[in-house]
Amino acid sequence: MSRNRKQNNQLLLLIALIVLAAAAIAVLIALISGSHGDKPKPGPSPADTAAPIQTKAPDDTDAPTDEPTEEPTAEPTEEPVVFNPVAPHDTAIASLYGFSSEIMQGGEIVSAFSGESVEFRHNDVYSEAEGVLSFRGSCFRQNAFYGTAKVESGKLQILWHRDSYSVPKGEGGNYSGAWTGSGWTGQALCVRWDKDTKAIMNMFDWAKEKDGLIEVIYPTMDGNIYFFDMETGEPTRNKLVFGVPFKGSGSVDPRGWPILYVGQGDHYNTEGKASKAYVISLIDGKVLATVGAKPDSFALRSWHAYDSAAIIDAGTDTLFYPGENGILYRVKLNTSYDKQAGTLTMAPDAPVKVRYQSIRTKSGKFWLGYEPSAVAWRNYLYLADNAGFMQCVDVNTMKTVWVQDIWDDTNATPCFEEDPENGTGYLYVGNTLDNKADANNRGDVAFFKIDACTGEVIWQKEYTIYTDKHVTGGFQGSAVLGRGELEGLVITTYSSVGNGYAGYVVAYDKETGDEVWTFKVAGYTWCSPVALYDAEGKAYIVVCNCVGDIYVLNGKGEQLDKINVESNIEASPVAFDNYIVVGTRVKGIYGIKIY
């Protein structure tokens, strides 16, 4: 019995030593590793090798301090919003289509771009002046409305009408005939200038003296740039006569400087009328500079036209202009503006150019080139093109980051939504039926939601439609990103032409892509819808069509009113408070009030 007791005591001692050793090891491990919570800290994924993009620097509230606090009652600080680095979600997409790009700087093709770093102003502060200063408002291209509408019934009233004219077509494509009035995209701009800026411009005296004047600036296809009082239609200054068509929409400098950027929509053999983009002083109406004049030996496409609206980085005074020749131009403007002295000069550097190509564009069936306007977010430009690609370009390297296939010729400018909570943004865009129609002019188009950081398609809504040789079917208009009553929705238009010329306004659920409501209009619609909002966020959606109808819908897609101006409306409306301006192909320009 004593021998067994001794053996048992030895066994108990051994067990105790083992337990003590295990406890010591656990304490040592804890001291070495520290505490990171219940879950292990993940390592970087392959897509996270680039430094994350941050909207603000991390704070140092967790750093140790010399003086202890009595108790941890301090309010938690807001976590910095970290945006996912933009990276290709699938490099196979670019290689599958043979997508490649080249950079020209200093007159030579270079492997790497060198220049100032750009970070575009956020959409909320992109424009310093009051108004709609670019196509679809600003750099996110969400809507062409500014201000607050005071609406009782949602009825429309024509306040004024002004004639527009025509200009002969150019030599591009062996055209004959004339460009008339206002066409796609053809959106006017509207600005409420401050008093000091009005004082130095060549406005008529009455316009300078009118308090609260909203000036309409309207480049049109008849070769003129018009200036009107948005409320009365009275010319605020003499029109500028260029004699070349402006099919797209212009941009006023987002710094509130009196500068207009606008692109020519056709090219001519006539001296002085070679296609180009213009930078125009709104002090005296003189041309300060031109960009991308035809011919450009770096272009892989001979057609030169500029239907897109310019993007300007205020911090570096840099202009970005996409062209239908397949080139993205970047130009350091070197602008000198003195408001008090009333002086404005510009001495641009030679442009940096980026061109691209793919198996599609080499085939001869798909065109190179950019007709939609670019979206700008942080240091990225997003461009849709004629070959059916959505492209993301990092303007600090001037290299393509990712490419997504969106099927066919894309004319609609993407609408951008920022999503800070998930560290990304989204692009909403639809394509036309141009190159992929069957023998019966029938085929599929789609409206896409795309992750802006990865290029991944989140959802797509598909439609089988008809198209026409002269009137392209599909999505020609740009979407409205809903707010207020329309929060959670994205609203756009599309058409099926050649088999009834039907047009549709559709509201999609942003999360799922499901149709929330659809409204059919009598005739195709190329214009982009505009949503006006009152002080409570109630929405009034204005959309036009090819037979001259101007509709007002409520937030549920129900018609409140309709008027007709007896002319095709391809141009997109612009709105400021209760006032709306839209141009037609043959009946001139209309000023309308919603009440």
C-alpha positions in Angstrom: 0.0 0.0 0.0 2.8 2.5 0.8 4.5 1.8 -2.5 1.2 2.6 -4.4 0.7 5.7 -2.3 4.2 6.9 -3.2 3.6 6.2 -6.9 0.3 8.1 -6.7 2.0 11.1 -5.0 4.6 11.2 -7.8 1.9 11.1 -10.4 0.0 14.0 -8.8 3.2 16.0 -8.6 3.9 15.3 -12.3 0.4 16.4 -13.3 0.7 19.6 -11.3 4.0 20.4 -12.9 2.5 19.9 -16.4 -0.5 22.2 -15.5 1.9 24.9 -14.2 4.1 24.6 -17.3 1.1 24.9 -19.6 -0.1 28.0 -17.8 3.3 29.6 -18.1 3.4 28.9 -21.8 0.0 30.5 -22.3 1.0 33.6 -20.4 4.2 33.8 -22.5 2.3 33.5 -25.7 -0.2 36.2 -24.7 2.7 38.5 -23.8 4.4 38.0 -27.1 1.4 38.2 -29.4 -0.6 40.9 -27.7 -4.4 41.2 -27.9 -6.3 41.7 -31.3 -9.8 40.7 -30.3 -11.5 37.5 -31.0 -10.7 37.3 -34.7 -7.2 37.2 -36.3 -6.2 40.2 -38.3 -6.4 39.2 -42.0 -3.4 39.6 -44.2 -3.6 41.6 -47.5 -5.3 39.9 -50.5 -3.6 40.1 -53.9 -6.0 43.0 -54.8 -4.8 45.0 -51.7 -1.1 45.3 -52.5 -1.6 48.9 -53.4 -2.0 51.4 -50.6 -5.7 51.9 -49.6 -7.3 55.2 -50.6 -8.5 57.2 -47.6 -10.8 60.1 -47.5 -8.9 61.5 -44.4 -5.9 60.5 -42.4 -6.4 58.1 -39.5 -6.6 59.8 -36.2 -4.3 59.0 -33.2 -6.9 58.7 -30.5 -5.7 55.2 -29.6 -2.1 56.3 -28.9 -1.0 56.1 -25.3 -0.9 59.3 -23.3 1.0 60.4 -20.3 -2.0 61.3 -18.2 -4.5 58.5 -17.4 -8.2 59.2 -17.8 -10.6 58.5 -14.9 -12.7 56.2 -16.9 -13.2 55.3 -20.6 -16.3 57.5 -21.2 -15.0 59.5 -24.1 -17.2 59.4 -27.2 -15.8 57.1 -29.9 -14.2 58.9 -32.8 -15.5 58.4 -36.3 -13.6 55.7 -38.2 -11.8 57.0 -41.3 -13.6 55.9 -44.5 -11.2 53.8 -46.5 -11.9 53.3 -50.2 -10.8 50.1 -51.8 -7.9 50.5 -54.2 -9.0 50.4 -57.8 -7.7 47.2 -59.3 -8.7 44.9 -62.2 -11.3 42.4 -61.1 -10.3 40.2 -64.0 -7.3 41.0 -66.1 -8.5 38.3 -68.6 -11.2 40.7 -69.8 -8.6 43.1 -71.2 -6.5 40.3 -72.7 -9.5 38.6 -74.1 -10.3 41.6 -76.2 -6.7 42.5 -76.9 -7.2 45.8 -75.1 -4.0 48.0 -74.9 -3.2 51.7 -74.6 -0.3 54.0 -75.3 0.8 57.3 -73.8 2.3 60.2 -75.7 4.1 62.9 -73.7 6.5 65.5 -75.1 5.8 64.3 -78.6 7.0 60.8 -78.0 5.4 57.5 -76.9 6.5 56.8 -73.4 6.3 53.8 -71.1 5.4 55.9 -68.0 3.8 59.3 -67.5 5.3 61.9 -65.3 3.3 64.9 -64.1 1.4 66.5 -61.3 -0.8 64.3 -59.1 -4.5 64.9 -59.5 -7.4 64.3 -57.1 -10.6 65.6 -58.5 -12.8 67.6 -56.2 -15.7 65.7 -54.7 -19.0 66.0 -56.5 -20.5 68.1 -53.6 -17.9 70.8 -54.0 -16.8 70.3 -57.6 -18.6 73.5 -58.8 -18.1 76.7 -56.9 -20.7 78.7 -58.9 -24.4 78.2 -58.5 -26.0 76.3 -61.4 -25.6 73.4 -63.8 -22.0 73.9 -65.1 -21.6 70.7 -67.1 -23.4 67.9 -68.7 -25.6 66.2 -66.0 -24.5 68.8 -63.4 -21.0 67.9 -62.4 -18.3 65.3 -62.3 -20.5 62.5 -61.0 -23.1 63.2 -63.8 -26.1 62.5 -61.6 -28.7 65.1 -62.7 -29.1 68.4 -64.6 -30.9 70.2 -61.8 -29.9 72.9 -59.3 -31.8 74.7 -56.6 -35.3 74.0 -55.2 -38.5 73.8 -57.1 -41.7 75.3 -55.7 -44.4 73.2 -57.2 -48.1 73.0 -56.5 -49.6 70.9 -59.3 -46.7 69.7 -61.5 -48.1 71.6 -64.6 -45.9 73.1 -67.3 -46.1 76.6 -68.9 -44.0 77.8 -71.8 -42.5 81.2 -70.8 -40.5 82.0 -73.9 -39.3 80.8 -77.2 -36.2 81.7 -79.3 -35.3 80.7 -82.8 -32.3 78.6 -83.7 -31.0 78.0 -87.2 -28.8 75.7 -89.2 -25.3 75.2 -90.5 -24.1 73.1 -93.5 -22.7 69.6 -92.7 -19.0 69.0 -93.0 -17.0 66.6 -95.1 -16.9 63.8 -92.6 -18.7 60.8 -94.0 -19.6 62.5 -97.2 -22.5 64.3 -95.6 -25.0 66.6 -97.3 -27.6 68.8 -95.8 -27.4 70.8 -92.6 -27.2 70.5 -88.9 -30.2 72.1 -87.3 -31.2 73.5 -83.9 -30.2 71.4 -80.9 -29.5 67.7 -81.0 -28.1 64.9 -78.8 -26.7 65.5 -76.2 -27.3 69.2 -76.5 -27.9 70.2 -72.9 -27.7 73.9 -72.1 -25.8 75.2 -69.0 -27.1 77.7 -66.5 -25.2 79.9 -64.0 -26.0 82.4 -61.4 -22.9 84.5 -61.6 -21.8 86.6 -58.6 -22.0 90.3 -59.0 -18.2 90.9 -59.4 -17.9 88.3 -62.2 -20.9 89.8 -64.1 -19.3 93.2 -63.9 -16.2 92.1 -66.0 -18.1 90.2 -68.6 -19.5 91.5 -71.9 -23.1 91.2 -70.7 -25.6 93.9 -71.5 -25.9 96.4 -68.7 -29.5 95.4 -67.7 -28.2 91.8 -67.2 -25.4 92.9 -65.0 -27.8 94.9 -62.9 -30.5 92.2 -62.5 -30.3 90.6 -59.1 -30.4 86.8 -59.1 -30.0 86.6 -62.9 -29.6 83.0 -64.1 -27.8 83.0 -67.4 -28.4 80.2 -69.9 -25.3 79.3 -72.0 -26.4 77.2 -75.0 -24.0 75.9 -77.7 -26.1 74.4 -80.5 -25.8 72.5 -83.7 -26.6 75.7 -85.8 -23.0 76.9 -85.1 -23.9 79.5 -82.5 -23.5 79.9 -78.7 -26.5 81.7 -77.2 -26.9 83.5 -73.9 -30.3 84.1 -72.3 -32.0 85.1 -69.1 -33.4 81.8 -68.0 -36.6 83.5 -66.6 -37.5 85.7 -69.6 -35.4 84.4 -72.6 -34.0 87.9 -73.1 -30.5 87.7 -74.6 -28.0 88.6 -71.9 -25.2 89.3 -74.5 -24.5 88.9 -78.2 -24.4 85.3 -79.4 -21.0 83.8 -80.5 -20.9 82.7 -84.1 -18.6 79.8 -84.9 -20.2 78.3 -88.0 -19.5 74.8 -86.9 -22.0 72.5 -85.0 -21.9 71.8 -81.3 -23.7 68.5 -80.9 -22.6 67.8 -77.3 -22.7 69.9 -74.2 -20.3 72.4 -72.9 -18.8 73.0 -69.5 -18.3 76.2 -67.5 -15.1 76.2 -65.4 -16.1 74.6 -62.0 -14.1 77.3 -60.1 -16.7 79.8 -61.2 -14.2 81.4 -63.6 -15.7 82.9 -66.8 -14.4 80.1 -69.1 -16.4 77.9 -71.4 -15.1 74.6 -72.7 -17.0 73.1 -75.7 -16.3 70.7 -78.5 -17.0 70.8 -82.2 -19.2 68.0 -83.6 -18.2 67.8 -87.2 -15.1 68.4 -89.3 -14.6 70.5 -92.4 -12.0 71.0 -95.1 -12.6 74.8 -94.9 -9.6 76.6 -93.4 -10.1 77.4 -89.8 -13.0 74.9 -89.4 -11.0 71.8 -88.7 -12.6 69.9 -85.8 -11.3 70.7 -82.3 -12.4 71.5 -78.8 -12.5 75.2 -77.8 -11.6 77.1 -74.6 -13.5 80.4 -74.7 -13.3 83.5 -72.5 -16.7 84.5 -71.2 -15.2 88.0 -70.4 -14.9 89.0 -74.1 -15.9 85.8 -76.1 -12.5 85.2 -77.5 -10.9 81.8 -77.9 -8.2 81.2 -75.3 -7.0 77.9 -76.6 -7.9 74.8 -78.7 -7.4 71.1 -78.0 -7.1 68.1 -80.3 -7.4 69.8 -83.7 -7.7 67.6 -86.8 -5.4 66.1 -88.0 -3.7 64.4 -85.1 -1.1 61.9 -86.2 -1.4 60.0 -82.9 -5.0 59.2 -83.5 -5.9 55.8 -84.8 -9.3 57.1 -86.1 -9.5 59.9 -88.6 -12.9 61.1 -87.4 -12.5 64.1 -85.0 -15.4 65.3 -83.0 -16.0 66.2 -79.3 -19.5 65.4 -78.1 -18.3 64.9 -74.5 -18.2 67.6 -71.9 -14.9 68.6 -70.4 -13.6 67.7 -66.9 -11.3 70.2 -65.1 -9.1 69.5 -62.1 -9.1 72.8 -60.2 -6.2 71.9 -58.0 -3.7 71.6 -60.9 -5.5 73.7 -63.5 -5.7 70.7 -65.8 -8.2 69.9 -68.5 -9.3 66.4 -69.5 -11.1 66.0 -72.8 -12.1 62.6 -74.4 -12.4 62.7 -78.2 -14.2 60.5 -80.8 -10.8 60.0 -82.4 -10.0 57.6 -79.6 -7.7 59.9 -77.7 -8.0 61.1 -74.1 -6.3 64.5 -73.9 -4.8 65.9 -70.7 -3.7 69.6 -70.8 -2.1 71.7 -68.2 -3.8 75.1 -68.9 -1.6 77.6 -67.0 -4.6 79.9 -66.5 -4.1 83.4 -65.0 -7.3 85.0 -63.8 -7.7 88.2 -61.9 -11.3 89.0 -61.2 -10.8 92.5 -59.8 -8.6 93.5 -62.8 -10.9 91.7 -65.2 -8.1 89.8 -66.9 -7.9 86.2 -68.1 -5.1 84.6 -70.0 -4.1 81.0 -70.8 -0.9 79.4 -72.0 -1.5 75.6 -72.3 1.3 73.1 -72.3 1.5 70.5 -75.0 -1.2 67.9 -74.3 -0.5 64.5 -72.9 -2.4 61.9 -75.0 -3.6 58.4 -74.4 -4.9 56.2 -77.2 -6.3 52.6 -77.1 -7.2 49.8 -79.3 -8.6 46.3 -79.1 -9.5 43.3 -81.3 -12.9 44.8 -81.8 -11.6 48.2 -83.0 -9.1 46.5 -85.3 -11.8 44.4 -86.9 -13.3 47.5 -88.5 -16.8 46.7 -87.2 -16.5 48.7 -84.0 -15.4 52.3 -83.9 -12.8 53.7 -81.6 -13.7 56.9 -79.7 -15.5 58.5 -76.8 -18.9 60.2 -77.2 -20.1 60.1 -73.6 -18.7 62.5 -71.1 -16.2 61.2 -68.5 -17.0 60.7 -64.9 -14.3 61.9 -62.4 -13.8 60.4 -58.9 -10.7 60.9 -56.8 -7.8 60.2 -59.3 -9.9 58.2 -61.7 -11.7 58.9 -65.0 -14.4 56.5 -66.2 -15.1 56.4 -69.9 -17.6 54.5 -72.0 -16.7 54.1 -75.7 -18.0 53.3 -79.2 -16.7 49.8 -79.0 -18.7 48.7 -76.0 -16.1 49.0 -73.3 -16.3 50.7 -69.9 -12.8 51.9 -69.0 -11.2 53.1 -65.8 -8.1 55.4 -66.2 -5.8 56.4 -63.4 -5.0 60.0 -64.3 -1.8 59.9 -62.2 -0.3 57.2 -64.4 -2.5 57.8 -67.4 -2.9 54.0 -67.7 -6.0 51.9 -68.0 -6.7 50.2 -64.7 -9.6 48.0 -65.7 -11.9 47.3 -68.7 -15.4 45.9 -68.7 -17.4 44.6 -71.6 -20.7 46.5 -71.9 -21.6 44.9 -75.2 -22.0 47.6 -77.9 -21.6 51.2 -78.9 -22.2 53.3 -75.7 -23.4 56.9 -76.1 -24.9 57.4 -72.7 -22.7 59.1 -70.1 -22.4 57.0 -67.0 -24.0 58.2 -63.7 -21.8 57.7 -60.7 -22.8 56.9 -57.1 -20.3 57.0 -54.2 -20.6 54.3 -51.5 -18.3 55.3 -48.6 -19.8 52.7 -46.3 -18.6 49.8 -48.5 -15.5 51.7 -49.7 -16.4 51.9 -53.3 -18.6 53.6 -55.9 -20.9 52.5 -58.7 -21.5 53.3 -62.3 -24.9 53.1 -64.0 -24.9 53.0 -67.8 -26.7 51.4 -70.7 -25.6 50.6 -74.3 -27.2 51.0 -77.7 -28.0 48.4 -80.4 -25.6 49.4 -83.1 -23.1 46.8 -84.1 -24.8 43.7 -82.8 -28.2 43.9 -84.4 -29.3 40.9 -86.4 -30.6 40.8 -90.0 -34.0 42.1 -88.8 -32.4 45.0 -86.9 -33.2 43.3 -83.6 -31.0 42.5 -80.7 -30.2 42.9 -77.0 -29.2 45.9 -75.0 -28.7 46.2 -71.2 -28.5 48.7 -68.4 -25.6 47.9 -66.0 -24.6 48.6 -62.5 -20.8 48.3 -62.3 -18.4 48.4 -59.3 -16.2 51.4 -59.9 -13.3 49.9 -57.9 -13.2 46.5 -59.6 -15.1 46.8 -62.8 -17.3 44.0 -61.8 -20.9 44.0 -63.0 -23.2 44.0 -60.0 -26.4 43.6 -62.0 -27.7 44.1 -65.5 -31.2 44.5 -66.9 -31.6 43.2 -70.4 -34.1 44.1 -73.2 -34.6 42.9 -76.7 -35.3 45.8 -79.0 -35.3 47.1 -82.6 -32.9 49.6 -84.0 -32.7 51.7 -87.1 -29.8 52.7 -89.4 -30.5 56.4 -88.8 -32.1 56.4 -85.3 -30.2 54.1 -83.0 -32.2 52.2 -80.4 -31.2 51.4 -76.8 -30.0 53.6 -74.0 -29.0 57.1 -75.4 -29.8 59.1 -72.3 -28.0 59.3 -68.9 -29.5 58.2 -65.7 -30.8 60.3 -62.7 -29.5 59.1 -59.3 -32.6 59.5 -57.1 -32.7 61.4 -53.8 -35.5 62.5 -51.6 -38.7 60.8 -52.7 -36.6 58.9 -55.3 -34.0 57.7 -52.8 -33.0 54.1 -53.6 -33.8 54.5 -57.3 -32.0 55.2 -60.5 -34.1 56.5 -63.4 -33.3 56.4 -67.1 -34.7 56.1 -70.6 -34.4 53.7 -73.5 -36.0 53.2 -76.9 -37.0 50.5 -79.4 -37.0 52.0 -82.8 -38.0 50.8 -86.3 -41.0 48.8 -84.9 -43.3 51.5 -83.5 -40.6 53.9 -82.2 -41.5 53.3 -78.5 -39.7 55.0 -75.7 -39.6 54.1 -72.0 -38.8 55.8 -68.7 -37.7 53.2 -66.2 -37.0 53.4 -62.4 -34.7 50.6 -61.1 -34.1 49.6 -57.5 -30.4 50.4 -57.1 -29.7 47.3 -55.0 -31.4 44.6 -57.0 -31.9 46.1 -60.5 -35.6 45.3 -60.4 -38.0 47.6 -62.2 -39.9 49.6 -59.7 -42.0 51.4 -62.4 -42.1 51.9 -66.1 -43.7 54.7 -68.1 -44.1 54.5 -71.9 -43.8 57.6 -74.0 -45.2 58.1 -77.6 -42.0 58.0 -79.7 -38.4 57.3 -79.1 -36.5 59.3 -76.5 -32.8 60.1 -76.7 -32.8 62.8 -74.1 -31.7 62.3 -70.5 -34.4 62.7 -67.9 -34.2 65.5 -65.3 -35.5 65.3 -61.7 -36.6 68.5 -60.0 -37.1 68.5 -56.2 -39.0 70.7 -53.8 -37.9 71.5 -50.3 -39.4 68.3 -48.9 -37.7 66.1 -51.5 -40.8 65.5 -53.6 -39.7 64.7 -57.1 -40.9 65.9 -60.6 -39.3 64.0 -63.5 -39.1 65.8 -66.9 -38.6 63.8 -70.0 -39.0 64.6 -73.7 -39.4 62.6 -77.0 -39.0 62.7 -80.7 -42.5 64.0 -81.4 -42.1 67.1 -79.2 -43.8 65.9 -76.1 -42.5 67.2 -72.7 -43.8 65.1 -69.8 -43.8 65.6 -66.1 -44.0 62.5 -63.9 -44.2 62.2 -60.2 -42.0 59.9 -58.1 -44.2 56.9 -58.8 -43.9 57.3 -62.6 -47.4 58.8 -63.0 -48.0 61.5 -65.5 -48.8 64.9 -64.1 -48.8 67.0 -67.3 -47.7 66.9 -70.9 -47.2 69.7 -73.5 -46.1 69.5 -77.1 -43.8 71.8 -79.0 -44.1 70.1 -82.4 -40.5 69.3 -83.0 -38.1 66.4 -82.3 -36.4 66.8 -78.9 -33.1 64.9 -78.8 -31.4 67.4 -76.5 -31.5 67.0 -72.8 -33.3 69.5 -70.6 -31.6 71.6 -67.9 -33.4 73.0 -64.8 -32.8 75.6 -62.1 -35.4 76.1 -59.4 -38.7 76.2 -61.3 -37.2 77.0 -64.7 -36.5 74.5 -67.5 -34.7 75.1 -70.8 -34.6 72.6 -73.7 -33.7 72.9 -77.4 -35.4 71.2 -80.4 -34.2 70.2 -83.8 -36.3 72.7 -85.9 -38.5 74.8 -83.6 -35.8 76.6 -81.6 -35.2 76.9 -77.8 -37.9 76.9 -75.1 -38.0 78.3 -71.6 -40.6 76.5 -69.5 -41.8 76.9 -65.9 -43.1 74.1 -63.7 -45.7 75.3 -61.2 
